[in-house]
């Protein structure tokens, strides 16, 4: 029992960075299930925003430039999914939180980037 009581605080130190970001995104989420559910909803919101920004950014493009932009977006999606899949495939319940946090953060960043392009 003593060994377990020493291991748990050590594990929490490693999990702290993932939880720190999630506390800002999901301040009312307490359990792992709550956090994962909140992050999933947050991702869905950012993904909708990403899709809107993508459509606005690609709309004025033509020809090769349009094809290039489409290919870049497809490559980015493959990168995001592979990168976040890596985190999601980790050990324990923290892996679901890390994977979903990754999806939120990368999608948010890309949505904001595309919104900036659409404004030009």
Backbone atoms as SQL, in Angstrom:
CREATE TABLE atoms (id INTEGER PRIMARY KEY, chain TEXT, resi INTEGER, resn TEXT, atom TEXT, x REAL, y REAL, z REAL);
INSERT INTO atoms VALUES
  (1, 'A', 1, 'UNK', 'N', 0.825, -1.188, 0.000),
  (2, 'A', 1, 'UNK', 'CA', 0.000, 0.000, 0.000),
  (3, 'A', 1, 'UNK', 'C', 0.869, 1.251, 0.000),
  (4, 'A', 2, 'UNK', 'N', 1.972, 1.199, 0.744),
  (5, 'A', 2, 'UNK', 'CA', 2.866, 2.358, 0.820),
  (6, 'A', 2, 'UNK', 'C', 3.433, 2.696, -0.561),
  (7, 'A', 3, 'UNK', 'N', 3.766, 1.659, -1.344),
  (8, 'A', 3, 'UNK', 'CA', 4.315, 1.883, -2.681),
  (9, 'A', 3, 'UNK', 'C', 3.298, 2.581, -3.577),
  (10, 'A', 4, 'UNK', 'N', 2.051, 2.185, -3.492),
  (11, 'A', 4, 'UNK', 'CA', 1.007, 2.819, -4.301),
  (12, 'A', 4, 'UNK', 'C', 0.839, 4.274, -3.904),
  (13, 'A', 5, 'UNK', 'N', 0.887, 4.559, -2.624),
  (14, 'A', 5, 'UNK', 'CA', 0.719, 5.944, -2.178),
  (15, 'A', 5, 'UNK', 'C', 1.878, 6.823, -2.623),
  (16, 'A', 6, 'UNK', 'N', 3.017, 6.228, -2.922),
  (17, 'A', 6, 'UNK', 'CA', 4.151, 6.997, -3.429),
  (18, 'A', 6, 'UNK', 'C', 4.079, 7.137, -4.952),
  (19, 'A', 7, 'UNK', 'N', 3.520, 6.154, -5.639),
  (20, 'A', 7, 'UNK', 'CA', 3.454, 6.166, -7.100),
  (21, 'A', 7, 'UNK', 'C', 2.406, 7.160, -7.602),
  (22, 'A', 8, 'UNK', 'N', 1.269, 7.226, -6.958),
  (23, 'A', 8, 'UNK', 'CA', 0.183, 8.097, -7.438),
  (24, 'A', 8, 'UNK', 'C', 0.619, 9.555, -7.546),
  (25, 'A', 9, 'UNK', 'N', 1.245, 10.160, -6.530),
  (26, 'A', 9, 'UNK', 'CA', 1.694, 11.550, -6.715),
  (27, 'A', 9, 'UNK', 'C', 2.689, 11.714, -7.858),
  (28, 'A', 10, 'UNK', 'N', 3.554, 10.722, -8.061),
  (29, 'A', 10, 'UNK', 'CA', 4.520, 10.794, -9.166),
  (30, 'A', 10, 'UNK', 'C', 3.796, 10.777, -10.509),
  (31, 'A', 11, 'UNK', 'N', 2.798, 9.931, -10.648),
  (32, 'A', 11, 'UNK', 'CA', 2.024, 9.890, -11.894),
  (33, 'A', 11, 'UNK', 'C', 1.295, 11.198, -12.135),
  (34, 'A', 12, 'UNK', 'N', 0.792, 11.811, -11.114),
  (35, 'A', 12, 'UNK', 'CA', 0.087, 13.085, -11.264),
  (36, 'A', 12, 'UNK', 'C', 1.017, 14.190, -11.764),
  (37, 'A', 13, 'UNK', 'N', 2.292, 14.107, -11.408),
  (38, 'A', 13, 'UNK', 'CA', 3.250, 15.087, -11.917),
  (39, 'A', 13, 'UNK', 'C', 3.371, 15.003, -13.431),
  (40, 'A', 14, 'UNK', 'N', 3.365, 13.783, -13.969),
  (41, 'A', 14, 'UNK', 'CA', 3.461, 13.610, -15.413),
  (42, 'A', 14, 'UNK', 'C', 2.164, 14.011, -16.112),
  (43, 'A', 15, 'UNK', 'N', 1.044, 13.810, -15.473),
  (44, 'A', 15, 'UNK', 'CA', -0.249, 14.131, -16.073),
  (45, 'A', 15, 'UNK', 'C', -0.577, 15.619, -15.969),
  (46, 'A', 16, 'UNK', 'N', 0.086, 16.341, -15.105),
  (47, 'A', 16, 'UNK', 'CA', -0.247, 17.740, -14.847),
  (48, 'A', 16, 'UNK', 'C', -0.287, 18.626, -16.084),
  (49, 'A', 17, 'UNK', 'N', 0.677, 18.541, -17.018),
  (50, 'A', 17, 'UNK', 'CA', 0.599, 19.414, -18.189),
  (51, 'A', 17, 'UNK', 'C', -0.670, 19.201, -19.011),
  (52, 'A', 18, 'UNK', 'N', -1.096, 17.959, -19.188),
  (53, 'A', 18, 'UNK', 'CA', -2.317, 17.699, -19.954),
  (54, 'A', 18, 'UNK', 'C', -3.527, 18.260, -19.220),
  (55, 'A', 19, 'UNK', 'N', -3.594, 18.071, -17.919),
  (56, 'A', 19, 'UNK', 'CA', -4.725, 18.555, -17.160),
  (57, 'A', 19, 'UNK', 'C', -4.753, 20.072, -17.073),
  (58, 'A', 20, 'UNK', 'N', -3.601, 20.713, -17.029),
  (59, 'A', 20, 'UNK', 'CA', -3.562, 22.181, -16.909),
  (60, 'A', 20, 'UNK', 'C', -4.282, 22.827, -18.079),
  (61, 'A', 21, 'UNK', 'N', -4.032, 22.369, -19.294),
  (62, 'A', 21, 'UNK', 'CA', -4.699, 22.924, -20.473),
  (63, 'A', 21, 'UNK', 'C', -6.183, 22.597, -20.446),
  (64, 'A', 22, 'UNK', 'N', -6.518, 21.386, -20.038),
  (65, 'A', 22, 'UNK', 'CA', -7.906, 20.964, -20.031),
  (66, 'A', 22, 'UNK', 'C', -8.725, 21.711, -18.991),
  (67, 'A', 23, 'UNK', 'N', -8.090, 22.152, -17.920),
  (68, 'A', 23, 'UNK', 'CA', -8.807, 22.928, -16.912),
  (69, 'A', 23, 'UNK', 'C', -9.289, 24.248, -17.480),
  (70, 'A', 24, 'UNK', 'N', -8.540, 24.812, -18.416),
  (71, 'A', 24, 'UNK', 'CA', -8.967, 26.045, -19.060),
  (72, 'A', 24, 'UNK', 'C', -10.104, 25.773, -20.033),
  (73, 'A', 25, 'UNK', 'N', -10.023, 24.688, -20.776),
  (74, 'A', 25, 'UNK', 'CA', -11.027, 24.337, -21.771),
  (75, 'A', 25, 'UNK', 'C', -12.277, 23.768, -21.119),
  (76, 'A', 26, 'UNK', 'N', -12.106, 22.962, -20.109),
  (77, 'A', 26, 'UNK', 'CA', -13.209, 22.246, -19.460),
  (78, 'A', 26, 'UNK', 'C', -13.144, 22.441, -17.943),
  (79, 'A', 27, 'UNK', 'N', -13.390, 23.651, -17.462),
  (80, 'A', 27, 'UNK', 'CA', -13.189, 23.919, -16.035),
  (81, 'A', 27, 'UNK', 'C', -14.124, 23.146, -15.105),
  (82, 'A', 28, 'UNK', 'N', -15.286, 22.726, -15.599),
  (83, 'A', 28, 'UNK', 'CA', -16.235, 22.021, -14.739),
  (84, 'A', 28, 'UNK', 'C', -16.101, 20.504, -14.817),
  (85, 'A', 29, 'UNK', 'N', -15.267, 20.014, -15.714),
  (86, 'A', 29, 'UNK', 'CA', -15.086, 18.573, -15.863),
  (87, 'A', 29, 'UNK', 'C', -14.216, 18.050, -14.725),
  (88, 'A', 30, 'UNK', 'N', -14.689, 16.974, -14.090),
  (89, 'A', 30, 'UNK', 'CA', -13.969, 16.419, -12.952),
  (90, 'A', 30, 'UNK', 'C', -13.444, 15.026, -13.250),
  (91, 'A', 31, 'UNK', 'N', -14.294, 14.162, -13.764),
  (92, 'A', 31, 'UNK', 'CA', -13.880, 12.787, -14.028),
  (93, 'A', 31, 'UNK', 'C', -13.257, 12.689, -15.417),
  (94, 'A', 32, 'UNK', 'N', -12.583, 11.588, -15.651),
  (95, 'A', 32, 'UNK', 'CA', -11.997, 11.350, -16.972),
  (96, 'A', 32, 'UNK', 'C', -13.085, 11.361, -18.042),
  (97, 'A', 33, 'UNK', 'N', -14.199, 10.730, -17.757),
  (98, 'A', 33, 'UNK', 'CA', -15.309, 10.693, -18.713),
  (99, 'A', 33, 'UNK', 'C', -15.794, 12.115, -19.013),
  (100, 'A', 34, 'UNK', 'N', -15.941, 12.939, -17.979),
  (101, 'A', 34, 'UNK', 'CA', -16.371, 14.334, -18.165),
  (102, 'A', 34, 'UNK', 'C', -15.379, 15.104, -19.023),
  (103, 'A', 35, 'UNK', 'N', -14.100, 14.921, -18.748),
  (104, 'A', 35, 'UNK', 'CA', -13.057, 15.643, -19.479),
  (105, 'A', 35, 'UNK', 'C', -13.053, 15.218, -20.948),
  (106, 'A', 36, 'UNK', 'N', -13.113, 13.915, -21.198),
  (107, 'A', 36, 'UNK', 'CA', -13.115, 13.414, -22.575),
  (108, 'A', 36, 'UNK', 'C', -14.351, 13.910, -23.316),
  (109, 'A', 37, 'UNK', 'N', -15.501, 13.873, -22.673),
  (110, 'A', 37, 'UNK', 'CA', -16.739, 14.343, -23.302),
  (111, 'A', 37, 'UNK', 'C', -16.663, 15.837, -23.624),
  (112, 'A', 38, 'UNK', 'N', -16.163, 16.623, -22.690),
  (113, 'A', 38, 'UNK', 'CA', -16.026, 18.059, -22.910),
  (114, 'A', 38, 'UNK', 'C', -15.045, 18.340, -24.046),
  (115, 'A', 39, 'UNK', 'N', -13.920, 17.647, -24.049),
  (116, 'A', 39, 'UNK', 'CA', -12.933, 17.843, -25.114),
  (117, 'A', 39, 'UNK', 'C', -13.482, 17.424, -26.471),
  (118, 'A', 40, 'UNK', 'N', -14.285, 16.376, -26.493),
  (119, 'A', 40, 'UNK', 'CA', -14.911, 15.950, -27.747),
  (120, 'A', 40, 'UNK', 'C', -15.837, 17.038, -28.275),
  (121, 'A', 41, 'UNK', 'N', -16.650, 17.602, -27.404),
  (122, 'A', 41, 'UNK', 'CA', -17.555, 18.686, -27.809),
  (123, 'A', 41, 'UNK', 'C', -16.769, 19.911, -28.263),
  (124, 'A', 42, 'UNK', 'N', -15.702, 20.226, -27.557),
  (125, 'A', 42, 'UNK', 'CA', -14.869, 21.374, -27.920),
  (126, 'A', 42, 'UNK', 'C', -14.221, 21.145, -29.278),
  (127, 'A', 43, 'UNK', 'N', -13.729, 19.922, -29.500),
  (128, 'A', 43, 'UNK', 'CA', -13.153, 19.581, -30.807),
  (129, 'A', 43, 'UNK', 'C', -14.194, 19.745, -31.912),
  (130, 'A', 44, 'UNK', 'N', -15.392, 19.255, -31.693),
  (131, 'A', 44, 'UNK', 'CA', -16.443, 19.353, -32.716),
  (132, 'A', 44, 'UNK', 'C', -16.738, 20.810, -33.068),
  (133, 'A', 45, 'UNK', 'N', -16.733, 21.685, -32.062),
  (134, 'A', 45, 'UNK', 'CA', -16.943, 23.116, -32.319),
  (135, 'A', 45, 'UNK', 'C', -15.809, 23.689, -33.173),
  (136, 'A', 46, 'UNK', 'N', -14.567, 23.359, -32.798),
  (137, 'A', 46, 'UNK', 'CA', -13.422, 23.858, -33.567),
  (138, 'A', 46, 'UNK', 'C', -13.377, 23.250, -34.961),
  (139, 'A', 47, 'UNK', 'N', -13.773, 21.999, -35.095),
  (140, 'A', 47, 'UNK', 'CA', -13.777, 21.357, -36.404),
  (141, 'A', 47, 'UNK', 'C', -14.794, 22.033, -37.331),
  (142, 'A', 48, 'UNK', 'N', -15.949, 22.391, -36.800),
  (143, 'A', 48, 'UNK', 'CA', -16.946, 23.117, -37.603),
  (144, 'A', 48, 'UNK', 'C', -16.381, 24.467, -38.034),
  (145, 'A', 49, 'UNK', 'N', -15.705, 25.129, -37.111),
  (146, 'A', 49, 'UNK', 'CA', -15.087, 26.423, -37.425),
  (147, 'A', 49, 'UNK', 'C', -13.982, 26.261, -38.471),
  (148, 'A', 50, 'UNK', 'N', -13.215, 25.183, -38.347),
  (149, 'A', 50, 'UNK', 'CA', -12.166, 24.874, -39.319),
  (150, 'A', 50, 'UNK', 'C', -12.762, 24.676, -40.713),
  (151, 'A', 51, 'UNK', 'N', -13.833, 23.924, -40.801),
  (152, 'A', 51, 'UNK', 'CA', -14.456, 23.663, -42.096),
  (153, 'A', 51, 'UNK', 'C', -15.006, 24.939, -42.728),
  (154, 'A', 52, 'UNK', 'N', -15.584, 25.803, -41.926),
  (155, 'A', 52, 'UNK', 'CA', -16.081, 27.089, -42.422),
  (156, 'A', 52, 'UNK', 'C', -14.923, 27.941, -42.933),
  (157, 'A', 53, 'UNK', 'N', -13.845, 27.989, -42.170),
  (158, 'A', 53, 'UNK', 'CA', -12.678, 28.781, -42.560),
  (159, 'A', 53, 'UNK', 'C', -12.033, 28.208, -43.820),
  (160, 'A', 54, 'UNK', 'N', -11.983, 26.882, -43.930),
  (161, 'A', 54, 'UNK', 'CA', -11.414, 26.243, -45.122),
  (162, 'A', 54, 'UNK', 'C', -12.214, 26.633, -46.363),
  (163, 'A', 55, 'UNK', 'N', -13.524, 26.525, -46.271),
  (164, 'A', 55, 'UNK', 'CA', -14.368, 26.884, -47.416),
  (165, 'A', 55, 'UNK', 'C', -14.176, 28.348, -47.810),
  (166, 'A', 56, 'UNK', 'N', -14.071, 29.225, -46.832),
  (167, 'A', 56, 'UNK', 'CA', -13.875, 30.649, -47.120),
  (168, 'A', 56, 'UNK', 'C', -12.505, 30.916, -47.729),
  (169, 'A', 57, 'UNK', 'N', -11.487, 30.181, -47.276),
  (170, 'A', 57, 'UNK', 'CA', -10.126, 30.399, -47.774),
  (171, 'A', 57, 'UNK', 'C', -9.927, 29.829, -49.172),
  (172, 'A', 58, 'UNK', 'N', -10.575, 28.718, -49.480),
  (173, 'A', 58, 'UNK', 'CA', -10.367, 28.089, -50.788),
  (174, 'A', 58, 'UNK', 'C', -11.266, 28.703, -51.867),
  (175, 'A', 59, 'UNK', 'N', -12.359, 29.283, -51.473),
  (176, 'A', 59, 'UNK', 'CA', -13.359, 29.788, -52.422),
  (177, 'A', 59, 'UNK', 'C', -12.782, 30.712, -53.498),
  (178, 'A', 60, 'UNK', 'N', -11.921, 31.684, -53.169),
  (179, 'A', 60, 'UNK', 'CA', -11.421, 32.569, -54.218),
  (180, 'A', 60, 'UNK', 'C', -10.277, 31.985, -55.058),
  (181, 'A', 61, 'UNK', 'N', -9.742, 30.845, -54.646),
  (182, 'A', 61, 'UNK', 'CA', -8.604, 30.265, -55.349),
  (183, 'A', 61, 'UNK', 'C', -9.053, 29.537, -56.609),
  (184, 'A', 62, 'UNK', 'N', -8.161, 29.509, -57.589),
  (185, 'A', 62, 'UNK', 'CA', -8.466, 28.832, -58.847),
  (186, 'A', 62, 'UNK', 'C', -7.283, 27.981, -59.295),
  (187, 'A', 63, 'UNK', 'N', -7.588, 27.017, -60.153),
  (188, 'A', 63, 'UNK', 'CA', -6.556, 26.230, -60.811),
  (189, 'A', 63, 'UNK', 'C', -5.603, 25.523, -59.872),
  (190, 'A', 64, 'UNK', 'N', -4.314, 25.635, -60.218),
  (191, 'A', 64, 'UNK', 'CA', -3.264, 24.946, -59.468),
  (192, 'A', 64, 'UNK', 'C', -3.199, 25.415, -58.021),
  (193, 'A', 65, 'UNK', 'N', -3.434, 26.690, -57.800),
  (194, 'A', 65, 'UNK', 'CA', -3.394, 27.232, -56.425),
  (195, 'A', 65, 'UNK', 'C', -4.476, 26.572, -55.568),
  (196, 'A', 66, 'UNK', 'N', -5.652, 26.379, -56.123),
  (197, 'A', 66, 'UNK', 'CA', -6.754, 25.733, -55.413),
  (198, 'A', 66, 'UNK', 'C', -6.403, 24.271, -55.112),
  (199, 'A', 67, 'UNK', 'N', -5.849, 23.580, -56.103),
  (200, 'A', 67, 'UNK', 'CA', -5.450, 22.184, -55.926),
  (201, 'A', 67, 'UNK', 'C', -4.375, 22.069, -54.852),
  (202, 'A', 68, 'UNK', 'N', -3.411, 22.961, -54.887),
  (203, 'A', 68, 'UNK', 'CA', -2.348, 22.969, -53.875),
  (204, 'A', 68, 'UNK', 'C', -2.927, 23.153, -52.476),
  (205, 'A', 69, 'UNK', 'N', -3.822, 24.109, -52.343),
  (206, 'A', 69, 'UNK', 'CA', -4.422, 24.402, -51.039),
  (207, 'A', 69, 'UNK', 'C', -5.196, 23.190, -50.520),
  (208, 'A', 70, 'UNK', 'N', -5.957, 22.557, -51.401),
  (209, 'A', 70, 'UNK', 'CA', -6.710, 21.359, -51.024),
  (210, 'A', 70, 'UNK', 'C', -5.756, 20.256, -50.560),
  (211, 'A', 71, 'UNK', 'N', -4.658, 20.054, -51.293),
  (212, 'A', 71, 'UNK', 'CA', -3.690, 19.023, -50.948),
  (213, 'A', 71, 'UNK', 'C', -2.999, 19.319, -49.615),
  (214, 'A', 72, 'UNK', 'N', -2.707, 20.578, -49.388),
  (215, 'A', 72, 'UNK', 'CA', -2.099, 20.972, -48.104),
  (216, 'A', 72, 'UNK', 'C', -3.043, 20.636, -46.952),
  (217, 'A', 73, 'UNK', 'N', -4.313, 20.943, -47.133),
  (218, 'A', 73, 'UNK', 'CA', -5.284, 20.667, -46.073),
  (219, 'A', 73, 'UNK', 'C', -5.413, 19.164, -45.829),
  (220, 'A', 74, 'UNK', 'N', -5.437, 18.390, -46.876),
  (221, 'A', 74, 'UNK', 'CA', -5.522, 16.932, -46.715),
  (222, 'A', 74, 'UNK', 'C', -4.286, 16.383, -46.000),
  (223, 'A', 75, 'UNK', 'N', -3.125, 16.925, -46.335),
  (224, 'A', 75, 'UNK', 'CA', -1.889, 16.509, -45.670),
  (225, 'A', 75, 'UNK', 'C', -1.918, 16.909, -44.203),
  (226, 'A', 76, 'UNK', 'N', -2.407, 18.112, -43.924),
  (227, 'A', 76, 'UNK', 'CA', -2.499, 18.571, -42.534),
  (228, 'A', 76, 'UNK', 'C', -3.429, 17.660, -41.744),
  (229, 'A', 77, 'UNK', 'N', -4.568, 17.285, -42.311),
  (230, 'A', 77, 'UNK', 'CA', -5.511, 16.400, -41.615),
  (231, 'A', 77, 'UNK', 'C', -4.845, 15.053, -41.309),
  (232, 'A', 78, 'UNK', 'N', -4.112, 14.511, -42.269),
  (233, 'A', 78, 'UNK', 'CA', -3.404, 13.242, -42.040),
  (234, 'A', 78, 'UNK', 'C', -2.383, 13.389, -40.915),
  (235, 'A', 79, 'UNK', 'N', -1.655, 14.523, -40.912),
  (236, 'A', 79, 'UNK', 'CA', -0.688, 14.783, -39.840),
  (237, 'A', 79, 'UNK', 'C', -1.387, 14.861, -38.486),
  (238, 'A', 80, 'UNK', 'N', -2.459, 15.657, -38.417),
  (239, 'A', 80, 'UNK', 'CA', -3.181, 15.827, -37.149),
  (240, 'A', 80, 'UNK', 'C', -3.674, 14.490, -36.628),
  (241, 'A', 81, 'UNK', 'N', -4.306, 13.727, -37.499),
  (242, 'A', 81, 'UNK', 'CA', -4.867, 12.450, -37.073),
  (243, 'A', 81, 'UNK', 'C', -3.783, 11.476, -36.616),
  (244, 'A', 82, 'UNK', 'N', -2.660, 11.443, -37.317),
  (245, 'A', 82, 'UNK', 'CA', -1.564, 10.546, -36.927),
  (246, 'A', 82, 'UNK', 'C', -0.924, 10.999, -35.620),
  (247, 'A', 83, 'UNK', 'N', -0.684, 12.295, -35.507),
  (248, 'A', 83, 'UNK', 'CA', -0.055, 12.823, -34.304),
  (249, 'A', 83, 'UNK', 'C', -0.928, 12.585, -33.072),
  (250, 'A', 84, 'UNK', 'N', -2.192, 12.922, -33.173),
  (251, 'A', 84, 'UNK', 'CA', -3.089, 12.758, -32.033),
  (252, 'A', 84, 'UNK', 'C', -3.390, 11.282, -31.776),
  (253, 'A', 85, 'UNK', 'N', -3.381, 10.475, -32.831),
  (254, 'A', 85, 'UNK', 'CA', -3.532, 9.035, -32.654),
  (255, 'A', 85, 'UNK', 'C', -2.416, 8.445, -31.821),
  (256, 'A', 86, 'UNK', 'N', -1.219, 9.001, -31.992),
  (257, 'A', 86, 'UNK', 'CA', -0.082, 8.558, -31.181),
  (258, 'A', 86, 'UNK', 'C', -0.370, 8.784, -29.698),
  (259, 'A', 87, 'UNK', 'N', -0.841, 9.976, -29.356),
  (260, 'A', 87, 'UNK', 'CA', -1.146, 10.268, -27.950),
  (261, 'A', 87, 'UNK', 'C', -2.295, 9.408, -27.446),
  (262, 'A', 88, 'UNK', 'N', -3.297, 9.199, -28.277),
  (263, 'A', 88, 'UNK', 'CA', -4.472, 8.424, -27.894),
  (264, 'A', 88, 'UNK', 'C', -4.111, 6.951, -27.667),
  (265, 'A', 89, 'UNK', 'N', -3.044, 6.479, -28.274),
  (266, 'A', 89, 'UNK', 'CA', -2.685, 5.062, -28.161),
  (267, 'A', 89, 'UNK', 'C', -1.844, 4.766, -26.926),
  (268, 'A', 90, 'UNK', 'N', -1.632, 5.756, -26.090),
  (269, 'A', 90, 'UNK', 'CA', -0.827, 5.554, -24.890),
  (270, 'A', 90, 'UNK', 'C', -1.517, 4.678, -23.861),
  (271, 'A', 91, 'UNK', 'N', -0.864, 4.532, -22.756),
  (272, 'A', 91, 'UNK', 'CA', -1.352, 3.683, -21.672),
  (273, 'A', 91, 'UNK', 'C', -2.336, 4.419, -20.777),
  (274, 'A', 92, 'UNK', 'N', -3.326, 3.700, -20.306),
  (275, 'A', 92, 'UNK', 'CA', -4.233, 4.204, -19.289),
  (276, 'A', 92, 'UNK', 'C', -5.268, 5.194, -19.795),
  (277, 'A', 93, 'UNK', 'N', -6.061, 5.668, -18.861),
  (278, 'A', 93, 'UNK', 'CA', -7.156, 6.571, -19.213),
  (279, 'A', 93, 'UNK', 'C', -6.667, 7.960, -19.604),
  (280, 'A', 94, 'UNK', 'N', -5.472, 8.320, -19.202),
  (281, 'A', 94, 'UNK', 'CA', -4.935, 9.633, -19.566),
  (282, 'A', 94, 'UNK', 'C', -4.745, 9.735, -21.080),
  (283, 'A', 95, 'UNK', 'N', -4.569, 8.603, -21.755),
  (284, 'A', 95, 'UNK', 'CA', -4.349, 8.609, -23.200),
  (285, 'A', 95, 'UNK', 'C', -5.538, 9.204, -23.945),
  (286, 'A', 96, 'UNK', 'N', -6.748, 8.928, -23.493),
  (287, 'A', 96, 'UNK', 'CA', -7.938, 9.501, -24.143),
  (288, 'A', 96, 'UNK', 'C', -7.955, 11.017, -23.978),
  (289, 'A', 97, 'UNK', 'N', -7.565, 11.486, -22.814),
  (290, 'A', 97, 'UNK', 'CA', -7.515, 12.927, -22.565),
  (291, 'A', 97, 'UNK', 'C', -6.429, 13.563, -23.422),
  (292, 'A', 98, 'UNK', 'N', -5.252, 12.962, -23.451),
  (293, 'A', 98, 'UNK', 'CA', -4.154, 13.507, -24.247),
  (294, 'A', 98, 'UNK', 'C', -4.494, 13.524, -25.733),
  (295, 'A', 99, 'UNK', 'N', -5.114, 12.450, -26.226),
  (296, 'A', 99, 'UNK', 'CA', -5.500, 12.384, -27.635),
  (297, 'A', 99, 'UNK', 'C', -6.528, 13.444, -27.990),
  (298, 'A', 100, 'UNK', 'N', -7.536, 13.605, -27.149),
  (299, 'A', 100, 'UNK', 'CA', -8.563, 14.607, -27.405),
  (300, 'A', 100, 'UNK', 'C', -8.019, 16.026, -27.242),
  (301, 'A', 101, 'UNK', 'N', -7.142, 16.231, -26.276),
  (302, 'A', 101, 'UNK', 'CA', -6.509, 17.546, -26.109),
  (303, 'A', 101, 'UNK', 'C', -5.724, 17.918, -27.354),
  (304, 'A', 102, 'UNK', 'N', -5.022, 16.946, -27.903),
  (305, 'A', 102, 'UNK', 'CA', -4.253, 17.156, -29.121),
  (306, 'A', 102, 'UNK', 'C', -5.176, 17.562, -30.265),
  (307, 'A', 103, 'UNK', 'N', -6.288, 16.859, -30.438),
  (308, 'A', 103, 'UNK', 'CA', -7.242, 17.179, -31.505),
  (309, 'A', 103, 'UNK', 'C', -7.771, 18.602, -31.350),
  (310, 'A', 104, 'UNK', 'N', -8.088, 18.980, -30.129),
  (311, 'A', 104, 'UNK', 'CA', -8.596, 20.342, -29.882),
  (312, 'A', 104, 'UNK', 'C', -7.527, 21.367, -30.233),
  (313, 'A', 105, 'UNK', 'N', -6.333, 21.182, -29.710),
  (314, 'A', 105, 'UNK', 'CA', -5.284, 22.185, -29.891),
  (315, 'A', 105, 'UNK', 'C', -4.868, 22.329, -31.347),
  (316, 'A', 106, 'UNK', 'N', -4.621, 21.232, -32.033),
  (317, 'A', 106, 'UNK', 'CA', -4.192, 21.323, -33.428),
  (318, 'A', 106, 'UNK', 'C', -5.305, 21.875, -34.320),
  (319, 'A', 107, 'UNK', 'N', -6.532, 21.463, -34.070),
  (320, 'A', 107, 'UNK', 'CA', -7.657, 21.944, -34.878),
  (321, 'A', 107, 'UNK', 'C', -7.910, 23.426, -34.626),
  (322, 'A', 108, 'UNK', 'N', -7.823, 23.839, -33.373),
  (323, 'A', 108, 'UNK', 'CA', -7.990, 25.262, -33.033),
  (324, 'A', 108, 'UNK', 'C', -6.934, 26.108, -33.747),
  (325, 'A', 109, 'UNK', 'N', -5.696, 25.675, -33.677),
  (326, 'A', 109, 'UNK', 'CA', -4.601, 26.419, -34.295),
  (327, 'A', 109, 'UNK', 'C', -4.784, 26.523, -35.805),
  (328, 'A', 110, 'UNK', 'N', -5.162, 25.415, -36.437),
  (329, 'A', 110, 'UNK', 'CA', -5.355, 25.427, -37.900),
  (330, 'A', 110, 'UNK', 'C', -6.576, 26.262, -38.288),
  (331, 'A', 111, 'UNK', 'N', -7.649, 26.179, -37.515),
  (332, 'A', 111, 'UNK', 'CA', -8.844, 26.982, -37.805),
  (333, 'A', 111, 'UNK', 'C', -8.507, 28.465, -37.757),
  (334, 'A', 112, 'UNK', 'N', -7.770, 28.862, -36.741),
  (335, 'A', 112, 'UNK', 'CA', -7.386, 30.272, -36.627),
  (336, 'A', 112, 'UNK', 'C', -6.473, 30.693, -37.778),
  (337, 'A', 113, 'UNK', 'N', -5.578, 29.801, -38.190),
  (338, 'A', 113, 'UNK', 'CA', -4.704, 30.083, -39.327),
  (339, 'A', 113, 'UNK', 'C', -5.534, 30.292, -40.602),
  (340, 'A', 114, 'UNK', 'N', -6.476, 29.381, -40.854),
  (341, 'A', 114, 'UNK', 'CA', -7.301, 29.491, -42.060),
  (342, 'A', 114, 'UNK', 'C', -8.228, 30.703, -42.002),
  (343, 'A', 115, 'UNK', 'N', -8.699, 31.046, -40.827),
  (344, 'A', 115, 'UNK', 'CA', -9.521, 32.257, -40.691),
  (345, 'A', 115, 'UNK', 'C', -8.705, 33.480, -41.091),
  (346, 'A', 116, 'UNK', 'N', -7.440, 33.492, -40.729),
  (347, 'A', 116, 'UNK', 'CA', -6.556, 34.595, -41.130),
  (348, 'A', 116, 'UNK', 'C', -6.369, 34.640, -42.634),
  (349, 'A', 117, 'UNK', 'N', -6.242, 33.478, -43.270),
  (350, 'A', 117, 'UNK', 'CA', -6.096, 33.432, -44.729),
  (351, 'A', 117, 'UNK', 'C', -7.382, 33.899, -45.415),
  (352, 'A', 118, 'UNK', 'N', -8.503, 33.534, -44.866),
  (353, 'A', 118, 'UNK', 'CA', -9.791, 33.893, -45.473),
  (354, 'A', 118, 'UNK', 'C', -10.033, 35.390, -45.401),
  (355, 'A', 119, 'UNK', 'N', -9.432, 36.056, -44.432),
  (356, 'A', 119, 'UNK', 'CA', -9.613, 37.504, -44.264),
  (357, 'A', 119, 'UNK', 'C', -8.799, 38.310, -45.253),
  (358, 'A', 120, 'UNK', 'N', -7.836, 37.709, -45.912),
  (359, 'A', 120, 'UNK', 'CA', -6.959, 38.438, -46.840),
  (360, 'A', 120, 'UNK', 'C', -7.664, 38.845, -48.081);
